[in-house]
Amino acid sequence: MKLVPAYVDPGSAEQRGRRRDRTDLWAIMRQQQEPNEAIRIVDLSTHGCGFRSRRTLPAGRRVWLTLPGIETWAATVAWYDGGKGGLRFERPLDAATAIRLAARGEEGR
C-alpha cells in the first residue's frame, strides 16, 4: 500500500492532513435524478476520497457511494476537474474500514 500526500486547499476551511491511501477500487455513485454510475476510487481516507468519473460534477453536489462491503455512504463533491475529483464524506469511515477498502483495491492492481 502506498501513502499519498494529502492535497491541502489553502482556501478550504478543512485542512486535510489525514492519511490517504492510494487504491484502485470500483464504487457506484448515485446522484438525485441521475442514473447510477460506476466510478474509480483512486485514493481513500476516513474523511473522503479521490475518484475518476465520466460525468461532470459541480462542487457542492451531494452524492451517495456504494463501496464494496459497506452501506451506502453520503458525500459532497469537494472539487472536480477534467474527469478527476474529490469527495468529502458526510461522516467519517472507521479507520480500519478505510484501510481494508484501500487494501482491497490495491490487491486488484
C-alpha positions as a printed NumPy array, in Angstrom:
array([[  0.   ,   0.   ,   0.   ],
       [  1.443,   3.405,  -0.994],
       [  0.842,   6.548,   1.062],
       [ -0.178,   9.602,  -0.93 ],
       [  0.348,  13.104,   0.409],
       [ -2.933,  14.852,   1.144],
       [ -3.77 ,  17.838,  -1.028],
       [ -4.338,  20.972,   1.036],
       [ -6.569,  23.633,  -0.477],
       [ -5.487,  26.923,   1.098],
       [ -9.   ,  28.32 ,   0.67 ],
       [-10.64 ,  25.374,   2.402],
       [-11.872,  25.501,   5.975],
       [-10.873,  21.847,   6.317],
       [ -7.125,  21.23 ,   6.103],
       [ -6.749,  17.606,   5.055],
       [ -3.727,  16.251,   6.861],
       [ -5.206,  12.777,   7.174],
       [ -3.694,   9.564,   5.894],
       [ -4.772,   8.958,   2.307],
       [ -4.095,   5.532,   0.803],
       [ -3.744,   5.035,  -2.931],
       [ -6.149,   2.403,  -4.254],
       [ -7.899,   1.217,  -7.393],
       [-11.43 ,   0.397,  -6.325],
       [-14.773,   0.389,  -8.124],
       [-17.767,   2.059,  -6.459],
       [-21.266,   3.037,  -7.565],
       [-22.155,   6.722,  -7.309],
       [-25.739,   7.958,  -7.204],
       [-26.985,  11.497,  -7.645],
       [-30.505,  12.755,  -7.307],
       [-32.446,  12.281, -10.54 ],
       [-29.437,  10.811, -12.369],
       [-28.664,   7.198, -13.32 ],
       [-26.104,   5.334, -11.229],
       [-22.513,   5.441, -12.44 ],
       [-19.579,   3.115, -11.786],
       [-16.601,   5.253, -10.717],
       [-12.982,   4.517,  -9.847],
       [-11.799,   5.394,  -6.342],
       [ -8.091,   6.274,  -6.7  ],
       [ -7.3  ,   7.226,  -3.1  ],
       [ -9.163,   6.898,   0.167],
       [ -9.084,   8.302,   3.684],
       [-11.512,   8.211,   6.583],
       [-12.903,  11.615,   5.53 ],
       [-13.002,  11.397,   1.733],
       [-11.651,  10.002,  -1.489],
       [-10.303,  10.873,  -4.896],
       [-12.201,   9.499,  -7.877],
       [-12.466,   9.372, -11.662],
       [-15.795,   9.872, -13.422],
       [-17.007,  10.475, -16.963],
       [-19.715,  12.865, -15.74 ],
       [-19.108,  16.5  , -14.909],
       [-19.915,  17.115, -11.245],
       [-20.223,  20.574,  -9.715],
       [-18.552,  21.242,  -6.363],
       [-21.11 ,  21.058,  -3.569],
       [-23.227,  18.329,  -5.22 ],
       [-24.429,  15.68 ,  -2.751],
       [-23.892,  12.079,  -3.871],
       [-24.185,   8.597,  -2.398],
       [-21.467,   5.966,  -2.775],
       [-21.877,   2.24 ,  -2.637],
       [-18.463,   0.981,  -1.587],
       [-17.701,  -2.761,  -1.597],
       [-18.875,  -4.448,   1.576],
       [-20.326,  -1.428,   3.383],
       [-23.583,   0.503,   3.43 ],
       [-24.266,   3.444,   1.129],
       [-22.173,   6.449,   2.184],
       [-23.216,  10.102,   1.673],
       [-20.614,  12.539,   0.359],
       [-20.244,  16.   ,  -1.158],
       [-18.185,  16.817,  -4.252],
       [-15.278,  18.924,  -2.965],
       [-13.768,  19.539,  -6.41 ],
       [-13.943,  18.218,  -9.965],
       [-11.728,  18.907, -12.983],
       [-11.295,  17.014, -16.229],
       [-12.584,  13.622, -15.137],
       [-10.966,  13.672, -11.687],
       [-12.471,  14.814,  -8.419],
       [-12.555,  14.629,  -4.678],
       [-15.393,  13.691,  -2.345],
       [-15.781,  14.686,   1.297],
       [-17.713,  12.114,   3.322],
       [-20.583,  13.443,   5.434],
       [-19.433,  11.187,   8.248],
       [-16.011,   9.597,   8.507],
       [-15.362,   5.968,   7.729],
       [-13.981,   3.879,  10.546],
       [-10.16 ,   3.886,  10.176],
       [ -9.972,   0.075,   9.954],
       [-12.681,   0.056,   7.259],
       [-10.841,   2.695,   5.2  ],
       [ -7.581,   0.73 ,   5.403],
       [ -9.354,  -2.539,   4.49 ],
       [-11.101,  -0.956,   1.486],
       [ -7.887,   0.674,   0.22 ],
       [ -6.009,  -2.619,   0.562],
       [ -8.784,  -4.439,  -1.297],
       [ -8.387,  -2.035,  -4.212],
       [ -4.612,  -2.421,  -4.177],
       [ -4.975,  -6.206,  -4.492],
       [ -6.833,  -5.711,  -7.796],
       [ -3.977,  -3.737,  -9.385]])
